Amino acid sequence: MFGGERAKLKGRIDGLRYGGVWLLAQNNGGNTANSNGSIQYIGLLVPDVHQKAADLQAKNIAFRVEPRQLRNLWYAIAVDCDGSRVEMIQRSQP
């Protein structure tokens, strides 16, 4: 949904690579610290928050916060099927 390249960190650990940033996850056998799942909130920097929101809305992804401006950035918050919130952040151009 948000891109990334499947890869193995140090050739051993499965993850998604976003340039120099890794997203790693591990199966915990269904034990969660809360009813919404293991990941409650994640933030991603995107080049165009309006376009990313439109792309996701076309796939029936729900939004808790539609794109809006806050000082020098734009952001939106989508909610995945497990209730985890995904914040998309776009830095405003000077």
C-alpha angles and dihedrals in degrees: 000000000000100000124237129146122265108236144142119255107230086352092288116067120067114229148131118267121210102184104291094348123090128204110203128183135175132201109246097189094258096301109135132180091222141017093257095062136256098302113055101169138007130175127211130188110228130183095229118018093186093055093044091050091050091049092051095044088054085059091051095252111160122233127213091188123023116217110295138161125250114181107297099357144057122223143175132184121219125189121221127214091271094051096256114145120231115196118201116201129194121186112226117243114250 
